[in-house]
Amino acid sequence: MTAGTGWVAGARRIKQGKASLVGGIAVGVAVLVLWIAIAHEVAADGPATIALGVLVAAGIAAWIRLADL
């Protein structure tokens, strides 16, 4: 057995909080809204730009979700 992998009395798996999920989704939506607003202001609001914004927003939302664990 490797060091640190054995069972410890009373050890439990860390429960992932609902707050980090809700926070990640909220930040993702906010990023997407801001992305679309900025794209509209610079006249670059085509489908490819919006799709890129969705990818960026999803990446940031996932980062927030994982970083908050």
N, CA, C and O atoms as CSV, one atom per row, in Angstrom:
chain,resi,resn,atom,element,x,y,z
A,1,MET,N,N,0.839,-1.172,0.000
A,1,MET,CA,C,0.000,0.000,0.000
A,1,MET,C,C,0.889,1.242,0.000
A,1,MET,O,O,1.912,1.291,0.683
A,2,THR,N,N,0.481,2.236,-0.775
A,2,THR,CA,C,1.252,3.473,-0.846
A,2,THR,C,C,0.897,4.371,0.333
A,2,THR,O,O,-0.193,4.290,0.898
A,3,ALA,N,N,1.837,5.214,0.681
A,3,ALA,CA,C,1.603,6.123,1.804
A,3,ALA,C,C,0.429,7.043,1.492
A,3,ALA,O,O,0.352,7.615,0.405
A,4,GLY,N,N,-0.476,7.182,2.439
A,4,GLY,CA,C,-1.598,8.093,2.282
A,4,GLY,C,C,-2.806,7.505,1.580
A,4,GLY,O,O,-3.779,8.221,1.346
A,5,THR,N,N,-2.778,6.203,1.229
A,5,THR,CA,C,-3.916,5.627,0.524
A,5,THR,C,C,-4.728,4.674,1.380
A,5,THR,O,O,-5.728,4.132,0.908
A,6,GLY,N,N,-4.336,4.458,2.602
A,6,GLY,CA,C,-5.055,3.525,3.464
A,6,GLY,C,C,-6.323,4.145,4.029
A,6,GLY,O,O,-6.552,5.350,3.926
A,7,TRP,N,N,-7.134,3.294,4.623
A,7,TRP,CA,C,-8.375,3.765,5.230
A,7,TRP,C,C,-8.091,4.370,6.597
A,7,TRP,O,O,-7.365,3.785,7.401
A,8,VAL,N,N,-8.639,5.490,6.848
A,8,VAL,CA,C,-8.512,6.157,8.137
A,8,VAL,C,C,-9.873,6.055,8.811
A,8,VAL,O,O,-10.908,6.220,8.166
A,9,ALA,N,N,-9.865,5.782,10.113
A,9,ALA,CA,C,-11.126,5.648,10.828
A,9,ALA,C,C,-11.938,6.939,10.714
A,9,ALA,O,O,-11.451,8.019,11.046
A,10,GLY,N,N,-13.173,6.815,10.243
A,10,GLY,CA,C,-14.057,7.967,10.148
A,10,GLY,C,C,-13.833,8.826,8.908
A,10,GLY,O,O,-14.457,9.881,8.787
A,11,ALA,N,N,-12.981,8.422,7.997
A,11,ALA,CA,C,-12.735,9.221,6.796
A,11,ALA,C,C,-13.943,9.149,5.874
A,11,ALA,O,O,-14.546,8.089,5.703
A,12,ARG,N,N,-14.285,10.272,5.289
A,12,ARG,CA,C,-15.409,10.352,4.363
A,12,ARG,C,C,-14.970,11.083,3.107
A,12,ARG,O,O,-14.008,11.852,3.113
A,13,ARG,N,N,-15.684,10.829,2.052
A,13,ARG,CA,C,-15.436,11.557,0.813
A,13,ARG,C,C,-15.999,12.970,0.962
A,13,ARG,O,O,-17.067,13.152,1.547
A,14,ILE,N,N,-15.302,13.954,0.447
A,14,ILE,CA,C,-15.745,15.342,0.556
A,14,ILE,C,C,-16.991,15.536,-0.298
A,14,ILE,O,O,-16.995,15.189,-1.479
A,15,LYS,N,N,-18.035,16.082,0.286
A,15,LYS,CA,C,-19.281,16.321,-0.435
A,15,LYS,C,C,-19.166,17.622,-1.209
A,15,LYS,O,O,-18.816,18.663,-0.652
A,16,GLN,N,N,-19.457,17.553,-2.474
A,16,GLN,CA,C,-19.380,18.744,-3.316
A,16,GLN,C,C,-20.587,19.628,-3.024
A,16,GLN,O,O,-21.726,19.162,-3.028
A,17,GLY,N,N,-20.329,20.891,-2.774
A,17,GLY,CA,C,-21.390,21.807,-2.398
A,17,GLY,C,C,-22.211,22.277,-3.579
A,17,GLY,O,O,-21.716,22.403,-4.699
A,18,LYS,N,N,-23.481,22.533,-3.300
A,18,LYS,CA,C,-24.374,23.044,-4.332
A,18,LYS,C,C,-24.025,24.495,-4.656
A,18,LYS,O,O,-24.288,24.960,-5.765
A,19,ALA,N,N,-23.440,25.209,-3.705
A,19,ALA,CA,C,-23.105,26.612,-3.922
A,19,ALA,C,C,-22.067,26.776,-5.040
A,19,ALA,O,O,-22.150,27.721,-5.825
A,20,SER,N,N,-21.105,25.873,-5.115
A,20,SER,CA,C,-20.104,25.991,-6.167
A,20,SER,C,C,-20.708,25.701,-7.530
A,20,SER,O,O,-20.282,26.281,-8.529
A,21,LEU,N,N,-21.692,24.816,-7.589
A,21,LEU,CA,C,-22.382,24.532,-8.848
A,21,LEU,C,C,-23.185,25.746,-9.298
A,21,LEU,O,O,-23.097,26.164,-10.452
A,22,VAL,N,N,-23.965,26.309,-8.384
A,22,VAL,CA,C,-24.775,27.484,-8.707
A,22,VAL,C,C,-23.879,28.668,-9.051
A,22,VAL,O,O,-24.167,29.416,-9.986
A,23,GLY,N,N,-22.804,28.838,-8.306
A,23,GLY,CA,C,-21.869,29.936,-8.591
A,23,GLY,C,C,-21.204,29.779,-9.939
A,23,GLY,O,O,-21.044,30.756,-10.669
A,24,GLY,N,N,-20.814,28.568,-10.279
A,24,GLY,CA,C,-20.202,28.327,-11.586
A,24,GLY,C,C,-21.150,28.622,-12.724
A,24,GLY,O,O,-20.759,29.216,-13.729
A,25,ILE,N,N,-22.408,28.207,-12.571
A,25,ILE,CA,C,-23.408,28.476,-13.603
A,25,ILE,C,C,-23.667,29.971,-13.722
A,25,ILE,O,O,-23.754,30.502,-14.830
A,26,ALA,N,N,-23.792,30.652,-12.585
A,26,ALA,CA,C,-24.048,32.099,-12.610
A,26,ALA,C,C,-22.901,32.856,-13.276
A,26,ALA,O,O,-23.135,33.764,-14.074
A,27,VAL,N,N,-21.679,32.489,-12.955
A,27,VAL,CA,C,-20.526,33.157,-13.565
A,27,VAL,C,C,-20.471,32.846,-15.059
A,27,VAL,O,O,-20.160,33.725,-15.863
A,28,GLY,N,N,-20.769,31.602,-15.435
A,28,GLY,CA,C,-20.785,31.238,-16.847
A,28,GLY,C,C,-21.803,32.038,-17.635
A,28,GLY,O,O,-21.507,32.509,-18.732
A,29,VAL,N,N,-23.001,32.197,-17.089
A,29,VAL,CA,C,-24.041,32.983,-17.753
A,29,VAL,C,C,-23.619,34.448,-17.859
A,29,VAL,O,O,-23.814,35.078,-18.898
A,30,ALA,N,N,-23.043,34.986,-16.792
A,30,ALA,CA,C,-22.591,36.381,-16.806
A,30,ALA,C,C,-21.494,36.595,-17.849
A,30,ALA,O,O,-21.489,37.605,-18.552
A,31,VAL,N,N,-20.572,35.651,-17.945
A,31,VAL,CA,C,-19.498,35.757,-18.936
A,31,VAL,C,C,-20.084,35.736,-20.341
A,31,VAL,O,O,-19.665,36.513,-21.199
A,32,LEU,N,N,-21.040,34.862,-20.581
A,32,LEU,CA,C,-21.650,34.785,-21.908
A,32,LEU,C,C,-22.401,36.064,-22.253
A,32,LEU,O,O,-22.316,36.544,-23.383
A,33,VAL,N,N,-23.130,36.617,-21.297
A,33,VAL,CA,C,-23.860,37.872,-21.535
A,33,VAL,C,C,-22.888,38.998,-21.866
A,33,VAL,O,O,-23.113,39.760,-22.806
A,34,LEU,N,N,-21.804,39.104,-21.093
A,34,LEU,CA,C,-20.814,40.143,-21.365
A,34,LEU,C,C,-20.124,39.921,-22.711
A,34,LEU,O,O,-19.862,40.876,-23.441
A,35,TRP,N,N,-19.831,38.659,-23.039
A,35,TRP,CA,C,-19.199,38.327,-24.319
A,35,TRP,C,C,-20.091,38.786,-25.480
A,35,TRP,O,O,-19.615,39.405,-26.431
A,36,ILE,N,N,-21.385,38.475,-25.390
A,36,ILE,CA,C,-22.313,38.852,-26.452
A,36,ILE,C,C,-22.447,40.367,-26.541
A,36,ILE,O,O,-22.513,40.918,-27.640
A,37,ALA,N,N,-22.488,41.048,-25.395
A,37,ALA,CA,C,-22.600,42.512,-25.404
A,37,ALA,C,C,-21.374,43.156,-26.046
A,37,ALA,O,O,-21.502,44.082,-26.848
A,38,ILE,N,N,-20.200,42.670,-25.697
A,38,ILE,CA,C,-18.974,43.234,-26.277
A,38,ILE,C,C,-18.894,42.909,-27.768
A,38,ILE,O,O,-18.505,43.760,-28.568
A,39,ALA,N,N,-19.259,41.682,-28.145
A,39,ALA,CA,C,-19.242,41.302,-29.561
A,39,ALA,C,C,-20.207,42.171,-30.356
A,39,ALA,O,O,-19.911,42.554,-31.488
A,40,HIS,N,N,-21.356,42.485,-29.773
A,40,HIS,CA,C,-22.322,43.349,-30.446
A,40,HIS,C,C,-21.768,44.766,-30.618
A,40,HIS,O,O,-21.957,45.385,-31.665
A,41,GLU,N,N,-21.094,45.271,-29.605
A,41,GLU,CA,C,-20.536,46.630,-29.666
A,41,GLU,C,C,-19.440,46.763,-30.716
A,41,GLU,O,O,-19.301,47.817,-31.337
A,42,VAL,N,N,-18.665,45.711,-30.918
A,42,VAL,CA,C,-17.580,45.790,-31.910
A,42,VAL,C,C,-18.009,45.194,-33.251
A,42,VAL,O,O,-17.175,44.931,-34.118
A,43,ALA,N,N,-19.322,44.982,-33.412
A,43,ALA,CA,C,-19.914,44.488,-34.661
A,43,ALA,C,C,-19.312,43.149,-35.087
A,43,ALA,O,O,-19.051,42.930,-36.269
A,44,ALA,N,N,-19.097,42.266,-34.134
A,44,ALA,CA,C,-18.552,40.950,-34.440
A,44,ALA,C,C,-19.450,39.879,-33.846
A,44,ALA,O,O,-18.962,38.886,-33.305
A,45,ASP,N,N,-20.769,40.076,-33.943
A,45,ASP,CA,C,-21.693,39.153,-33.287
A,45,ASP,C,C,-22.250,38.100,-34.254
A,45,ASP,O,O,-23.461,37.896,-34.340
A,46,GLY,N,N,-21.355,37.451,-34.965
A,46,GLY,CA,C,-21.750,36.365,-35.850
A,46,GLY,C,C,-21.877,35.049,-35.090
A,46,GLY,O,O,-21.558,34.979,-33.903
A,47,PRO,N,N,-22.339,34.015,-35.772
A,47,PRO,CA,C,-22.520,32.715,-35.109
A,47,PRO,C,C,-21.213,32.119,-34.575
A,47,PRO,O,O,-21.209,31.483,-33.520
A,48,ALA,N,N,-20.120,32.318,-35.287
A,48,ALA,CA,C,-18.836,31.772,-34.826
A,48,ALA,C,C,-18.370,32.472,-33.551
A,48,ALA,O,O,-17.831,31.830,-32.649
A,49,THR,N,N,-18.572,33.760,-33.478
A,49,THR,CA,C,-18.176,34.519,-32.289
A,49,THR,C,C,-19.020,34.116,-31.083
A,49,THR,O,O,-18.507,33.987,-29.972
A,50,ILE,N,N,-20.313,33.918,-31.309
A,50,ILE,CA,C,-21.200,33.495,-30.222
A,50,ILE,C,C,-20.830,32.081,-29.765
A,50,ILE,O,O,-20.816,31.796,-28.568
A,51,ALA,N,N,-20.531,31.204,-30.717
A,51,ALA,CA,C,-20.129,29.828,-30.358
A,51,ALA,C,C,-18.834,29.843,-29.552
A,51,ALA,O,O,-18.696,29.089,-28.589
A,52,LEU,N,N,-17.900,30.679,-29.931
A,52,LEU,CA,C,-16.659,30.812,-29.164
A,52,LEU,C,C,-16.955,31.341,-27.763
A,52,LEU,O,O,-16.340,30.910,-26.787
A,53,GLY,N,N,-17.891,32.270,-27.671
A,53,GLY,CA,C,-18.293,32.796,-26.364
A,53,GLY,C,C,-18.901,31.726,-25.470
A,53,GLY,O,O,-18.662,31.711,-24.262
A,54,VAL,N,N,-19.688,30.832,-26.061
A,54,VAL,CA,C,-20.275,29.731,-25.293
A,54,VAL,C,C,-19.174,28.817,-24.767
A,54,VAL,O,O,-19.229,28.371,-23.621
A,55,LEU,N,N,-18.175,28.538,-25.602
A,55,LEU,CA,C,-17.062,27.695,-25.161
A,55,LEU,C,C,-16.264,28.358,-24.037
A,55,LEU,O,O,-15.899,27.708,-23.057
A,56,VAL,N,N,-16.000,29.643,-24.187
A,56,VAL,CA,C,-15.250,30.370,-23.153
A,56,VAL,C,C,-16.055,30.400,-21.847
A,56,VAL,O,O,-15.503,30.159,-20.773
A,57,ALA,N,N,-17.344,30.692,-21.937
A,57,ALA,CA,C,-18.194,30.750,-20.745
A,57,ALA,C,C,-18.267,29.387,-20.061
A,57,ALA,O,O,-18.217,29.309,-18.833
A,58,ALA,N,N,-18.383,28.318,-20.840
A,58,ALA,CA,C,-18.431,26.981,-20.265
A,58,ALA,C,C,-17.112,26.625,-19.589
A,58,ALA,O,O,-17.105,25.997,-18.530
A,59,GLY,N,N,-16.004,27.021,-20.191
A,59,GLY,CA,C,-14.699,26.763,-19.586
A,59,GLY,C,C,-14.515,27.500,-18.274
A,59,GLY,O,O,-14.002,26.941,-17.305
A,60,ILE,N,N,-14.931,28.747,-18.244
A,60,ILE,CA,C,-14.803,29.532,-17.016
A,60,ILE,C,C,-15.739,28.986,-15.937
A,60,ILE,O,O,-15.362,28.916,-14.767
A,61,ALA,N,N,-16.957,28.601,-16.324
A,61,ALA,CA,C,-17.901,28.028,-15.358
A,61,ALA,C,C,-17.348,26.731,-14.760
A,61,ALA,O,O,-17.465,26.497,-13.557
A,62,ALA,N,N,-16.753,25.899,-15.600
A,62,ALA,CA,C,-16.162,24.653,-15.101
A,62,ALA,C,C,-14.989,24.944,-14.180
A,62,ALA,O,O,-14.819,24.279,-13.158
A,63,TRP,N,N,-14.188,25.924,-14.532
A,63,TRP,CA,C,-13.054,26.311,-13.684
A,63,TRP,C,C,-13.542,26.775,-12.310
A,63,TRP,O,O,-12.997,26.366,-11.285
A,64,ILE,N,N,-14.552,27.616,-12.291
A,64,ILE,CA,C,-15.107,28.102,-11.024
A,64,ILE,C,C,-15.654,26.936,-10.203
A,64,ILE,O,O,-15.442,26.874,-8.991
A,65,ARG,N,N,-16.344,26.028,-10.849
A,65,ARG,CA,C,-16.919,24.862,-10.164
A,65,ARG,C,C,-15.826,24.009,-9.529
A,65,ARG,O,O,-15.940,23.606,-8.372
A,66,LEU,N,N,-14.778,23.740,-10.282
A,66,LEU,CA,C,-13.699,22.880,-9.759
A,66,LEU,C,C,-12.817,23.600,-8.745
A,66,LEU,O,O,-12.342,22.987,-7.789
A,67,ALA,N,N,-12.596,24.888,-8.948
A,67,ALA,CA,C,-11.739,25.641,-8.035
A,67,ALA,C,C,-12.403,25.854,-6.677
A,67,ALA,O,O,-11.725,26.068,-5.672
A,68,ASP,N,N,-13.734,25.795,-6.657
A,68,ASP,CA,C,-14.476,26.064,-5.428
A,68,ASP,C,C,-14.680,24.802,-4.588
A,68,ASP,O,O,-15.303,24.863,-3.529
A,69,LEU,N,N,-14.166,23.668,-5.045
A,69,LEU,CA,C,-14.313,22.450,-4.263
A,69,LEU,C,C,-13.304,22.461,-3.158
A,69,LEU,O,O,-13.247,21.520,-2.365
